[in-house]
Structures are given as structure tokens and as C-alpha cells.
Amino acid sequence: MKIARNPYLLRAQEVDVRAGTLKIKLSTAITVNVTLASLGKPWSTATKKAGANVRLDLGGHCLFWEDLDEVIALDEWLPNALGIDPAALLGKRNRGKKASPAKARAARKNGKRGGRPRKAA
């Protein structure tokens, strides 16, 4: 899944509110449906007209409700809403690259013997 590999692709192409449900179509061809009530205040207490008056802002990176004077930045909100942890994704990139005490001991031991042993055929 493209979005799971790169959380920075989160950009909305379309946004629509119908029957109290916010529908966000992302640039990765994924559609996210969320009830306005689940967003908390002020969306849960907003009138239907105010809740439906949403537009894309900053090239699809933000949702803006003019009547409520509220903004949702998708790159901050959507990973949590989708259950994706961007910090964990970034951490996966660095796995195996950081030195641990065990790796340091093995490197010192191999260094005394002239370097890393060759692979056996």
C-alpha cells in the first residue's frame, strides 16, 4: 500500500460532507469516510450547513471550514485516523543501521582478527 510506505503522500483531491459524514478522496486513490461527530467540538455541535461548508486548502494538504474557523492538517490528522504511526515508519528506514552494544563488541572482535570473516561457500 503506497500510503503505508510514505506518509507524506497524504493530499486530498476531493472533499465532501453528506449526512454528517466527511468523505476525503486522497491522491493515493484511497477514500476516507469519517463522521463529523467523531471529530469532536466544534464539528459535533455545528449546524449541517456549517459542517458541510468545507474546502481544500494549501493544495489539498488542509481542510478548512470557514463557518467554524477550523483547519485540519491532513499530514498530522490522517495518519492517526488511519492507524499509521509516521514515527514508526521513519524508524523502519533506520533499522539495522544503528549500532548496538552487541554490534560494537562483534566489530571489535572481528577487527582483532583482521576484519569480518568471509562467507562460507
OpenMM code with the backbone's topology and positions (N, CA, C; nanometers):
from openmm import Vec3, app, unit

residues = "MET LYS ILE ALA ARG ASN PRO TYR LEU LEU ARG ALA GLN GLU VAL ASP VAL ARG ALA GLY THR LEU LYS ILE LYS LEU SER THR ALA ILE THR VAL ASN VAL THR LEU ALA SER LEU GLY LYS PRO TRP SER THR ALA THR LYS LYS ALA GLY ALA ASN VAL ARG LEU ASP LEU GLY GLY HIS CYS LEU PHE TRP GLU ASP LEU ASP GLU VAL ILE ALA LEU ASP GLU TRP LEU PRO ASN ALA LEU GLY ILE ASP PRO ALA ALA LEU LEU GLY LYS ARG ASN ARG GLY LYS LYS ALA SER PRO ALA LYS ALA ARG ALA ALA ARG LYS ASN GLY LYS ARG GLY GLY ARG PRO ARG LYS ALA ALA".split()
positions = [
    Vec3(0.0845, -0.1176, 0.0000),
    Vec3(0.0000, 0.0000, 0.0000),
    Vec3(0.0887, 0.1235, 0.0000),
    Vec3(0.0725, 0.2109, -0.0969),
    Vec3(0.1569, 0.3282, -0.1140),
    Vec3(0.1601, 0.4162, 0.0103),
    Vec3(0.0445, 0.4391, 0.0701),
    Vec3(0.0340, 0.5305, 0.1830),
    Vec3(0.1083, 0.4784, 0.3048),
    Vec3(0.1128, 0.3477, 0.3228),
    Vec3(0.1821, 0.2909, 0.4372),
    Vec3(0.3330, 0.3059, 0.4236),
    Vec3(0.3827, 0.3096, 0.3013),
    Vec3(0.5259, 0.3242, 0.2807),
    Vec3(0.5714, 0.4690, 0.2871),
    Vec3(0.4843, 0.5615, 0.2549),
    Vec3(0.5228, 0.7020, 0.2532),
    Vec3(0.4092, 0.7888, 0.3070),
    Vec3(0.4151, 0.8263, 0.4347),
    Vec3(0.3067, 0.9049, 0.4922),
    Vec3(0.2984, 1.0469, 0.4378),
    Vec3(0.3989, 1.0908, 0.3610),
    Vec3(0.3993, 1.2276, 0.3120),
    Vec3(0.3237, 1.2435, 0.1807),
    Vec3(0.2587, 1.1373, 0.1332),
    Vec3(0.1755, 1.1454, 0.0137),
    Vec3(0.0329, 1.1862, 0.0465),
    Vec3(0.0057, 1.2153, 0.1713),
    Vec3(-0.1299, 1.2467, 0.2133),
    Vec3(-0.1703, 1.3854, 0.1628),
    Vec3(-0.2508, 1.3836, 0.0573),
    Vec3(-0.3032, 1.5059, -0.0004),
    Vec3(-0.4429, 1.4739, -0.0516),
    Vec3(-0.5363, 1.5595, -0.0202),
    Vec3(-0.6740, 1.5364, -0.0627),
    Vec3(-0.6969, 1.5911, -0.2026),
    Vec3(-0.7735, 1.5154, -0.2828),
    Vec3(-0.8126, 1.5626, -0.4157),
    Vec3(-0.9556, 1.6155, -0.4127),
    Vec3(-1.0390, 1.5501, -0.3321),
    Vec3(-1.1785, 1.5920, -0.3203),
    Vec3(-1.2216, 1.5787, -0.1757),
    Vec3(-1.3157, 1.6637, -0.1363),
    Vec3(-1.3742, 1.6542, -0.0029),
    Vec3(-1.5230, 1.6847, -0.0140),
    Vec3(-1.6020, 1.6096, 0.0617),
    Vec3(-1.7467, 1.6256, 0.0546),
    Vec3(-1.8066, 1.5879, 0.1900),
    Vec3(-1.9107, 1.6573, 0.2302),
    Vec3(-1.9825, 1.6251, 0.3532),
    Vec3(-2.1274, 1.6006, 0.3170),
    Vec3(-2.1755, 1.4804, 0.3506),
    Vec3(-2.3159, 1.4446, 0.3291),
    Vec3(-2.3634, 1.3635, 0.4472),
    Vec3(-2.4813, 1.3965, 0.4960),
    Vec3(-2.5448, 1.3242, 0.6066),
    Vec3(-2.4515, 1.3101, 0.7267),
    Vec3(-2.3757, 1.4149, 0.7559),
    Vec3(-2.2878, 1.4139, 0.8730),
    Vec3(-2.1617, 1.3327, 0.8573),
    Vec3(-2.1303, 1.2908, 0.7345),
    Vec3(-2.0095, 1.2123, 0.7091),
    Vec3(-1.9148, 1.2908, 0.6191),
    Vec3(-1.7920, 1.3017, 0.6633),
    Vec3(-1.6865, 1.3679, 0.5870),
    Vec3(-1.6200, 1.2636, 0.4987),
    Vec3(-1.6207, 1.2860, 0.3670),
    Vec3(-1.5615, 1.1941, 0.2706),
    Vec3(-1.4415, 1.2641, 0.2077),
    Vec3(-1.3233, 1.2041, 0.2265),
    Vec3(-1.1992, 1.2615, 0.1748),
    Vec3(-1.1389, 1.1637, 0.0750),
    Vec3(-1.1243, 1.2071, -0.0494),
    Vec3(-1.0587, 1.1253, -0.1512),
    Vec3(-0.9137, 1.1715, -0.1598),
    Vec3(-0.8215, 1.0802, -0.1283),
    Vec3(-0.6795, 1.1139, -0.1247),
    Vec3(-0.6139, 1.0943, -0.2599),
    Vec3(-0.4961, 1.1529, -0.2759),
    Vec3(-0.4199, 1.1420, -0.4002),
    Vec3(-0.3722, 0.9998, -0.4243),
    Vec3(-0.3765, 0.9144, -0.3220),
    Vec3(-0.3330, 0.7756, -0.3352),
    Vec3(-0.4490, 0.6836, -0.3706),
    Vec3(-0.5617, 0.7404, -0.4173),
    Vec3(-0.6817, 0.6662, -0.4591),
    Vec3(-0.7506, 0.5967, -0.3423),
    Vec3(-0.7273, 0.6440, -0.2222),
    Vec3(-0.7946, 0.5929, -0.1030),
    Vec3(-0.8997, 0.6946, -0.0622),
    Vec3(-1.0171, 0.6460, -0.0236),
    Vec3(-1.1221, 0.7333, 0.0252),
    Vec3(-1.1424, 0.7060, 0.1733),
    Vec3(-1.1411, 0.8120, 0.2523),
    Vec3(-1.1603, 0.8016, 0.3964),
    Vec3(-1.2945, 0.8635, 0.4307),
    Vec3(-1.3778, 0.7890, 0.5034),
    Vec3(-1.5067, 0.8389, 0.5500),
    Vec3(-1.5034, 0.8488, 0.7019),
    Vec3(-1.5363, 0.9677, 0.7530),
    Vec3(-1.5352, 0.9925, 0.8967),
    Vec3(-1.6600, 1.0714, 0.9317),
    Vec3(-1.7238, 1.0368, 1.0421),
    Vec3(-1.8388, 1.1165, 1.0846),
    Vec3(-1.7880, 1.2465, 1.1468),
    Vec3(-1.8617, 1.3535, 1.1234),
    Vec3(-1.8227, 1.4823, 1.1806),
    Vec3(-1.8264, 1.4778, 1.3331),
    Vec3(-1.9184, 1.4009, 1.3884),
    Vec3(-1.9289, 1.3912, 1.5341),
    Vec3(-1.8027, 1.3312, 1.5957),
    Vec3(-1.7353, 1.2415, 1.5229),
    Vec3(-1.6141, 1.1791, 1.5762),
    Vec3(-1.4965, 1.2761, 1.5825),
    Vec3(-1.5075, 1.3884, 1.5136),
    Vec3(-1.4005, 1.4887, 1.5174),
    Vec3(-1.4042, 1.5712, 1.6455),
    Vec3(-1.5148, 1.5617, 1.7193),
    Vec3(-1.5274, 1.6386, 1.8427),
    Vec3(-1.5787, 1.7787, 1.8160),
    Vec3(-1.5673, 1.8634, 1.9168),
    Vec3(-1.6133, 2.0011, 1.9018),
    Vec3(-1.5142, 2.0766, 1.8164),
    Vec3(-1.5558, 2.1670, 1.7376),
    Vec3(-1.6879, 2.2251, 1.7137),
    Vec3(-1.7711, 2.1504, 1.6103),
    Vec3(-1.7138, 2.0448, 1.5472),
    Vec3(-1.7872, 1.9750, 1.4412),
    Vec3(-1.9106, 1.9019, 1.4938),
    Vec3(-1.9004, 1.8451, 1.6135),
    Vec3(-2.0128, 1.7690, 1.6677),
    Vec3(-2.1314, 1.8587, 1.7024),
    Vec3(-2.1059, 1.9857, 1.7277),
    Vec3(-2.2139, 2.0789, 1.7639),
    Vec3(-2.2493, 2.1743, 1.6503),
    Vec3(-2.1838, 2.1618, 1.5363),
    Vec3(-2.2068, 2.2541, 1.4245),
    Vec3(-2.3385, 2.2223, 1.3544),
    Vec3(-2.3935, 2.3258, 1.2913),
    Vec3(-2.5134, 2.3051, 1.2099),
    Vec3(-2.4743, 2.2267, 1.0848),
    Vec3(-2.5737, 2.1689, 1.0182),
    Vec3(-2.5451, 2.0920, 0.8959),
    Vec3(-2.4784, 2.1791, 0.7908),
    Vec3(-2.5280, 2.3038, 0.7804),
    Vec3(-2.4729, 2.3949, 0.6795),
    Vec3(-2.3272, 2.4291, 0.7111),
    Vec3(-2.2984, 2.4577, 0.8371),
    Vec3(-2.1616, 2.4934, 0.8759),
    Vec3(-2.0673, 2.3743, 0.8600),
    Vec3(-2.1135, 2.2545, 0.8929),
    Vec3(-2.0304, 2.1356, 0.8800),
    Vec3(-2.0034, 2.0991, 0.7358),
    Vec3(-2.0988, 2.1283, 0.6495),
    Vec3(-2.0842, 2.0932, 0.5081),
    Vec3(-2.0031, 2.1959, 0.4297),
    Vec3(-1.9806, 2.3117, 0.4874),
    Vec3(-1.9080, 2.4184, 0.4191),
    Vec3(-1.7570, 2.3995, 0.4384),
    Vec3(-1.7025, 2.2971, 0.3755),
    Vec3(-1.5596, 2.2667, 0.3852),
    Vec3(-1.4965, 2.2807, 0.2479),
    Vec3(-1.3696, 2.3227, 0.2473),
    Vec3(-1.2966, 2.3329, 0.1208),
    Vec3(-1.1527, 2.2905, 0.1437),
    Vec3(-1.0891, 2.2513, 0.0341),
    Vec3(-0.9480, 2.2144, 0.0395),
    Vec3(-0.8639, 2.3404, 0.0418),
    Vec3(-0.7555, 2.3348, 0.1157),
    Vec3(-0.6665, 2.4492, 0.1263),
    Vec3(-0.5218, 2.4000, 0.1160),
    Vec3(-0.4325, 2.4873, 0.0776),
    Vec3(-0.2893, 2.4578, 0.0645),
    Vec3(-0.2629, 2.3371, -0.0254),
    Vec3(-0.3265, 2.3361, -0.1397),
    Vec3(-0.3039, 2.2304, -0.2380),
    Vec3(-0.3536, 2.0941, -0.1956),
    Vec3(-0.4524, 2.0901, -0.1080),
    Vec3(-0.5086, 1.9640, -0.0636),
    Vec3(-0.4465, 1.9090, 0.0629),
    Vec3(-0.3592, 1.9841, 0.1253),
    Vec3(-0.2949, 1.9382, 0.2485),
    Vec3(-0.3749, 1.9739, 0.3732),
    Vec3(-0.4735, 2.0613, 0.3591),
    Vec3(-0.5564, 2.1026, 0.4725),
    Vec3(-0.7030, 2.1081, 0.4322),
    Vec3(-0.7905, 2.0821, 0.5299),
    Vec3(-0.9337, 2.1024, 0.5140),
    Vec3(-0.9697, 2.2256, 0.5950),
    Vec3(-1.0479, 2.3153, 0.5352),
    Vec3(-1.0803, 2.4409, 0.6024),
    Vec3(-1.2312, 2.4609, 0.6062),
    Vec3(-1.2830, 2.4849, 0.7270),
    Vec3(-1.4238, 2.5181, 0.7482),
    Vec3(-1.4309, 2.6662, 0.7828),
    Vec3(-1.4762, 2.7468, 0.6874),
    Vec3(-1.4808, 2.8912, 0.7081),
    Vec3(-1.5822, 2.9280, 0.8160),
    Vec3(-1.7003, 2.8640, 0.8141),
    Vec3(-1.8036, 2.8958, 0.9127),
    Vec3(-1.7594, 2.8629, 1.0549),
    Vec3(-1.6796, 2.7594, 1.0711),
    Vec3(-1.6338, 2.7180, 1.2041),
    Vec3(-1.4972, 2.7766, 1.2389),
    Vec3(-1.4299, 2.8345, 1.1393),
    Vec3(-1.2947, 2.8869, 1.1546),
    Vec3(-1.2003, 2.7787, 1.2075),
    Vec3(-1.2077, 2.6600, 1.1446),
    Vec3(-1.1271, 2.5446, 1.1854),
    Vec3(-1.0518, 2.4885, 1.0657),
    Vec3(-0.9335, 2.4360, 1.0932),
    Vec3(-0.8488, 2.3758, 0.9907),
    Vec3(-0.8016, 2.2395, 1.0414),
    Vec3(-0.8012, 2.1416, 0.9530),
    Vec3(-0.7409, 2.0114, 0.9838),
    Vec3(-0.6272, 1.9901, 0.8847),
    Vec3(-0.5064, 1.9759, 0.9372),
    Vec3(-0.3901, 1.9452, 0.8541),
    Vec3(-0.3871, 1.7938, 0.8346),
    Vec3(-0.4003, 1.7500, 0.7106),
    Vec3(-0.4126, 1.6070, 0.6825),
    Vec3(-0.2886, 1.5274, 0.7210),
    Vec3(-0.1703, 1.5841, 0.7021),
    Vec3(-0.0495, 1.5087, 0.7340),
    Vec3(-0.0346, 1.4832, 0.8834),
    Vec3(-0.1022, 1.5615, 0.9665),
    Vec3(-0.0984, 1.5395, 1.1109),
    Vec3(-0.2142, 1.4516, 1.1566),
    Vec3(-0.3317, 1.4728, 1.1004),
    Vec3(-0.4520, 1.4056, 1.1479),
    Vec3(-0.4741, 1.2677, 1.0861),
    Vec3(-0.4553, 1.2547, 0.9555),
    Vec3(-0.4884, 1.1301, 0.8869),
    Vec3(-0.4054, 1.0091, 0.9288),
    Vec3(-0.2755, 1.0207, 0.9501),
    Vec3(-0.2023, 0.9009, 0.9933),
    Vec3(-0.2606, 0.8394, 1.1207),
    Vec3(-0.2982, 0.9235, 1.2160),
    Vec3(-0.3583, 0.8724, 1.3386),
    Vec3(-0.4961, 0.8153, 1.3114),
    Vec3(-0.5740, 0.8806, 1.2268),
    Vec3(-0.7079, 0.8320, 1.1946),
    Vec3(-0.7020, 0.6983, 1.1213),
    Vec3(-0.5983, 0.6762, 1.0416),
    Vec3(-0.5825, 0.5516, 0.9668),
    Vec3(-0.5037, 0.4461, 1.0433),
    Vec3(-0.4557, 0.4819, 1.1611),
    Vec3(-0.3786, 0.3867, 1.2406),
    Vec3(-0.2357, 0.3703, 1.1937),
    Vec3(-0.1823, 0.4739, 1.1295),
    Vec3(-0.0450, 0.4707, 1.0805),
    Vec3(0.0381, 0.5615, 1.1703),
    Vec3(0.1504, 0.5111, 1.2180),
    Vec3(0.2390, 0.5904, 1.3017),
    Vec3(0.3582, 0.6358, 1.2167),
    Vec3(0.3609, 0.7643, 1.1763),
    Vec3(0.4712, 0.8112, 1.0907),
    Vec3(0.6083, 0.7927, 1.1546),
    Vec3(0.6167, 0.8078, 1.2863),
    Vec3(0.7455, 0.7905, 1.3534),
    Vec3(0.7939, 0.6459, 1.3399),
    Vec3(0.7019, 0.5512, 1.3487),
    Vec3(0.7396, 0.4109, 1.3321),
    Vec3(0.7837, 0.3831, 1.1889),
    Vec3(0.7169, 0.4475, 1.0919),
    Vec3(0.7574, 0.4293, 0.9523),
    Vec3(0.8970, 0.4837, 0.9291),
    Vec3(0.9256, 0.5996, 0.9883),
    Vec3(1.0589, 0.6562, 0.9723),
    Vec3(1.1620, 0.5702, 1.0438),
    Vec3(1.1234, 0.5112, 1.1564),
    Vec3(1.2131, 0.4231, 1.2296),
    Vec3(1.2460, 0.2978, 1.1519),
    Vec3(1.1504, 0.2479, 1.0719),
    Vec3(1.1739, 0.1276, 0.9924),
    Vec3(1.2846, 0.1505, 0.8903),
    Vec3(1.2977, 0.2724, 0.8438),
    Vec3(1.4024, 0.3028, 0.7458),
    Vec3(1.5409, 0.2848, 0.8059),
    Vec3(1.5532, 0.3103, 0.9365),
    Vec3(1.6835, 0.3083, 1.0008),
    Vec3(1.7148, 0.1769, 1.0705),
    Vec3(1.6259, 0.0796, 1.0627),
    Vec3(1.6522, -0.0481, 1.1293),
    Vec3(1.7753, -0.1139, 1.0690),
    Vec3(1.8599, -0.1619, 1.1578),
    Vec3(1.9819, -0.2291, 1.1143),
    Vec3(2.0954, -0.1338, 1.0844),
    Vec3(2.0706, -0.0038, 1.0875),
    Vec3(2.1751, 0.0928, 1.0567),
    Vec3(2.2388, 0.1494, 1.1835),
    Vec3(2.1717, 0.1345, 1.2959),
    Vec3(2.2239, 0.1911, 1.4200),
    Vec3(2.3074, 0.0872, 1.4929),
    Vec3(2.4105, 0.1353, 1.5580),
    Vec3(2.4983, 0.0466, 1.6318),
    Vec3(2.4367, 0.0134, 1.7669),
    Vec3(2.4489, -0.1102, 1.8060),
    Vec3(2.4071, -0.1547, 1.9385),
    Vec3(2.5331, -0.2014, 2.0105),
    Vec3(2.5272, -0.2177, 2.1413),
    Vec3(2.6456, -0.2680, 2.2127),
    Vec3(2.6932, -0.4034, 2.1595),
    Vec3(2.5990, -0.4897, 2.1207),
    Vec3(2.6375, -0.6210, 2.0672),
    Vec3(2.7106, -0.6060, 1.9333),
    Vec3(2.6615, -0.5129, 1.8487),
    Vec3(2.7286, -0.4907, 1.7203),
    Vec3(2.8683, -0.4332, 1.7416),
    Vec3(2.8827, -0.3450, 1.8385),
    Vec3(3.0133, -0.2849, 1.8664),
    Vec3(3.1112, -0.3917, 1.9145),
    Vec3(3.0657, -0.4826, 2.0035),
    Vec3(3.1524, -0.5910, 2.0505),
    Vec3(3.1941, -0.6816, 1.9353),
    Vec3(3.0992, -0.7161, 1.8486),
    Vec3(3.1305, -0.8033, 1.7347),
    Vec3(3.2294, -0.7363, 1.6403),
    Vec3(3.2149, -0.6063, 1.6176),
    Vec3(3.3060, -0.5337, 1.5286),
    Vec3(3.4466, -0.5299, 1.5869),
    Vec3(3.4583, -0.5068, 1.7187),
    Vec3(3.5907, -0.5062, 1.7819),
    Vec3(3.6554, -0.6447, 1.7729),
    Vec3(3.5755, -0.7482, 1.7998),
    Vec3(3.6258, -0.8859, 1.7951),
    Vec3(3.6723, -0.9215, 1.6538),
    Vec3(3.5925, -0.8872, 1.5536),
    Vec3(3.6294, -0.9146, 1.4144),
    Vec3(3.7488, -0.8312, 1.3711),
    Vec3(3.7593, -0.7088, 1.4238),
    Vec3(3.8711, -0.6214, 1.3894),
    Vec3(4.0035, -0.6780, 1.4369),
    Vec3(4.0031, -0.7421, 1.5534),
    Vec3(4.1260, -0.8033, 1.6061),
    Vec3(4.1715, -0.9190, 1.5197),
    Vec3(4.0781, -0.9810, 1.4518),
    Vec3(4.1096, -1.0966, 1.3673),
    Vec3(4.1346, -1.0564, 1.2224),
    Vec3(4.1343, -0.9310, 1.1930),
    Vec3(4.1614, -0.8875, 1.0570),
    Vec3(4.0364, -0.8507, 0.9788),
    Vec3(3.9248, -0.8349, 1.0450),
    Vec3(3.8030, -0.7915, 0.9769),
    Vec3(3.6952, -0.8977, 0.9793),
    Vec3(3.5900, -0.8665, 0.9117),
    Vec3(3.4746, -0.9562, 0.9069),
    Vec3(3.5118, -1.0858, 0.8350),
    Vec3(3.4707, -1.1991, 0.8920),
    Vec3(3.5028, -1.3249, 0.8244),
    Vec3(3.4295, -1.3391, 0.6912),
    Vec3(3.4928, -1.4092, 0.5972),
    Vec3(3.4306, -1.4309, 0.4674),
    Vec3(3.3185, -1.5314, 0.4813),
    Vec3(3.2224, -1.5194, 0.3899),
    Vec3(3.1125, -1.6129, 0.3888),
    Vec3(3.1624, -1.7502, 0.3429),
    Vec3(3.1127, -1.8518, 0.4103),
    Vec3(3.1493, -1.9884, 0.3705),
    Vec3(3.0680, -2.0273, 0.2470),
    Vec3(3.1322, -2.0933, 0.1540),
    Vec3(3.0639, -2.1296, 0.0296),
    Vec3(2.9709, -2.2459, 0.0457),
] * unit.nanometer
topology = app.Topology()
chain = topology.addChain("A")
for resn in residues:
    res = topology.addResidue(resn, chain)
    for name in ("N", "CA", "C"):
        topology.addAtom(name, app.Element.getBySymbol(name[0]), res)
